[in-house]
Amino acid sequence: MKSALLAIFLLAVPALAQTLDQRIDRELPSLLATYKSLHAAPELSMQEAKSSAVVASRLRELGYEVTERVGKYDDPKNTCYGVVAVMKNGSGPVVLIRSDMDALPVTEQTGLPYASSARAKNQAGDDVGVMHACGHDIHMTTLLGTAKILADLKSQWHGTVMLVGQPAEEIVAGAVAMLNDNLYERFPRPTYAIAVHDAADIPFGKIGYTSGYTLAGRNSVTVTIRGRGVRISGTARIWPTGVPRKG
């Protein structure tokens, strides 16, 4: 989490790098409490009502102009829980910082004191366990920590910060829904966009960085194979390189 916060500030506000360690260390106890509460209360894609409300409320308290329920799904009966928070601080670039918010249909078995015991109905109507098994709880916490420090240090930067809470990332629906709701017409069009994701293959304390597409822009392809006495179905996720990977 600390590495993610440092990465965002080094990219967005390089001049603040010398003071970041101390400030982040002061914020870590409250951020860890936020992380644990988010981890213990995960919500499936398209069901992020409480998670988005937490993100929106915290950002509003910090002085951001917050808009909730940004996004339109193809089925108008489905509510999109996108969050957009803007802080304008004079002339300068517009920097978008994005976090996803949804969790996975996974039953947690970590044994942690703050482990999720949540259950919910998935899109097929099945009762499933729910867990932040992909780090979106870390991402939301990092977004809130970044928002706090940027608000505290307004005298040391100028421009516009646009913080986005993206729903339904796991089912490849939330980003499109927000664009369908005229995201970049209703809110400032970013000069730069930063999206952070935890990575199990990067050692603790290290930061990985790449520009352009990475683990993004994916499509889902459902394949059904019929044979004598058997039917097998599966879904492959295709990244922009065109190489299928397990999802």
Residue pairs with C-beta under 8 A, 6 or more apart in sequence:
1 28
1 31
1 32
1 35
1 138
1 141
1 142
1 145
2 24
2 25
2 28
3 204
3 205
3 206
3 207
4 138
4 139
4 142
4 196
4 198
4 207
5 20
5 24
5 142
5 145
5 146
5 149
6 20
6 21
6 24
6 207
7 196
7 207
7 209
8 97
8 142
8 146
8 194
8 196
9 16
9 17
9 20
9 146
9 149
10 17
10 20
11 192
11 194
11 209
12 95
12 97
12 161
12 192
12 194
13 150
13 153
13 156
13 157
15 156
15 157
16 153
16 156
16 157
20 149
23 149
23 152
24 145
24 149
27 145
27 148
27 149
31 141
31 144
31 145
34 58
34 140
34 141
34 144
35 137
35 138
35 141
36 114
37 54
37 114
38 51
38 54
38 132
38 137
38 140
38 141
39 112
39 114
39 115
39 116
39 132
39 137
40 114
40 115
40 116
40 117
40 118
41 50
41 51
41 116
41 118
42 51
42 103
42 104
42 116
42 118
42 130
42 131
42 132
42 137
43 49
43 50
43 51
43 101
43 102
43 103
43 118
43 120
43 130
44 102
44 103
44 104
44 105
44 120
44 122
44 128
44 130
45 102
45 167
45 168
45 169
45 170
45 171
45 173
45 174
46 73
46 78
46 79
46 80
46 81
46 102
46 123
46 167
46 168
46 171
46 173
47 102
47 120
48 81
48 101
48 102
48 167
48 168
49 79
49 81
51 81
51 101
51 102
51 140
51 165
52 68
52 69
52 81
52 82
52 83
52 101
52 165
52 167
53 68
54 140
55 83
55 99
55 101
55 140
55 143
55 144
55 165
56 66
56 68
56 83
56 85
56 165
58 144
58 147
59 66
59 83
59 85
59 144
59 147
59 163
60 66
60 85
62 147
62 148
62 151
63 87
63 151
64 85
64 86
64 87
64 147
64 151
64 161
64 163
65 85
65 86
65 87
65 88
66 83
66 84
66 85
67 83
67 84
67 85
67 186
67 187
68 81
68 82
68 83
69 79
69 80
69 81
69 82
70 80
70 82
70 83
70 84
70 178
70 181
70 183
70 186
71 80
71 81
71 82
71 167
71 174
71 177
71 178
71 180
71 181
72 80
72 177
72 180
72 181
73 80
73 173
73 177
73 180
80 167
80 168
80 174
80 177
80 178
80 181
81 101
81 165
81 167
82 164
82 165
82 166
82 167
82 174
82 177
82 178
82 181
82 183
83 101
83 163
83 164
83 165
84 162
84 163
84 164
84 165
84 183
84 186
84 187
85 147
85 162
85 163
85 164
85 165
86 160
86 161
86 162
86 163
86 187
86 188
87 150
87 151
87 154
87 160
87 161
88 160
89 154
89 157
89 158
89 159
89 160
89 161
90 158
90 159
91 158
91 159
92 157
92 158
92 159
92 160
93 159
93 160
93 191
93 192
94 159
94 160
94 161
94 162
94 188
94 189
94 190
94 191
94 192
95 159
95 160
95 161
95 162
95 190
95 191
95 192
95 193
95 194
96 162
96 163
96 164
96 190
96 192
96 193
96 194
97 143
97 146
97 161
97 162
97 163
97 164
97 193
97 194
97 195
97 196
98 143
98 163
98 164
98 166
98 193
98 194
98 195
98 196
99 136
99 139
99 140
99 142
99 143
99 163
99 164
99 165
99 166
99 196
100 136
100 139
100 165
100 166
100 167
100 169
100 170
100 174
101 136
101 139
101 140
101 165
101 166
101 167
101 169
102 136
102 167
102 168
102 169
102 170
102 171
102 174
103 116
103 118
103 130
103 131
103 132
103 133
103 134
103 136
103 137
103 170
104 130
104 131
104 132
104 133
104 134
104 170
105 120
105 122
105 128
105 129
105 130
106 129
106 130
106 131
106 133
107 128
107 129
107 131
108 115
108 116
108 117
108 129
108 131
108 133
116 129
116 130
116 131
116 132
118 129
118 130
118 131
119 127
119 128
119 129
119 130
120 127
120 128
120 130
121 127
121 128
122 128
123 171
132 138
134 170
135 197
135 198
136 169
138 198
139 196
139 197
139 198
140 165
142 196
143 163
143 165
146 163
147 161
147 163
150 157
150 161
160 188
162 187
162 188
162 190
164 178
166 174
166 175
166 178
167 173
167 174
167 177
168 174
168 177
169 175
171 220
172 218
172 219
172 220
184 190
195 216
197 215
199 208
202 208
213 239
213 240
215 239
216 239
216 240
217 239
217 240
218 237
218 238
218 239
218 240
218 247
219 237
219 238
220 235
220 236
220 237
220 238
220 247
221 235
221 236
221 237
221 238
222 233
222 234
222 235
223 233
223 234
223 235
223 236
224 231
224 232
224 233
225 231
225 232
225 233
235 247
236 244
236 247
237 244
237 245
237 246
237 247
238 244
239 245
